Amino acid sequence: MVRHVPDVAFKDLCLDTTRPDAVGPYWRDLLGLAGARQEDGDWSLTGQPAQRGVWVNTVPEAKTVKSRVHLDIRVSDHTGP
């Protein structure tokens, strides 16, 4: 049973990477979001509603364990490998 928690709401998805200039444009283009590289090297991606976004954050260390989060996305026109 899922209980409603009134003081908690989704705001942003944050992706950590050592390669923000590859990861930021990839997710921006794949999800059809607007986005730009910030002065600190991170990427800010936005769509609708504007208050929900994706942040691609630079981290110094590479991932060492399996990710525990995944994205379910729907692709209407797939023309890649």
N, C-alpha and C positions, 0 to 999 in steps of 0.2 A: 504494500500500500504506500503510495506517495503522499506525503503530507505537504501542505502549503506552508512555506516559510516566508512570511510577509516582509521581512527586513533584508531579504537576499534577492538579487536579480542579476541576470547576465548583463555584463557591460561590454567587455572586450575579450578577444582571444589574443593571447600573447604567444608568439613562437620564438624560441631561443635558437640562435644559430651562430656559427663562426663565419658564415658566408651571407651576410644580409643583402649584398648587391646581386646575388643570384636568387635567393629565396624570396625577397620582396617582390621583384617584378614577376616572378613565376606565379605566386598566389594572386597578385593584382590582376594579371591577365587571365588566369584560369577562372577566377571568380567574377570577373567583369567589374572590378572595383576601381575607384579612383585612388591614386596614391602617389606618394613622393618620398624621396630620401630626405631625412632630416639632417640638420647640421652635425649631429653626433654620429651619423652613419646608420641609425635605425631607420626603419620604414614605417610609415603610417598609412594604412589602407582604410578607405571609408566607402560606404554604400548607403543603402536605405534599410532601416532608418539611420540617419547620420550619427546618432549617439552610440551606435554599435559599430565597432571597428575591429581591425586586425592590426596588431603591432608585431613587427619583426624586429626583435631585439638582438643586438650584438652581445655575445658572451665569449670569454677568452678560451674556454675549454670545450673540446669536442664531446659529443654525447657518448657516454660509456655504457649505458644500459638501455634496454628496450623502452620505447615511448609507451606511456600508459593512456594516451589520449589519441583519438583518431577523429577525422572529419568524415561525415557522411555527406557526399555531394551528389547531385544529379547532373548529368551531362546530356544535353539534348542533341548536340552535334559533335561527334568525336571523329576527328580526322588525323589522329596521330598514331604513334606506334602502340 
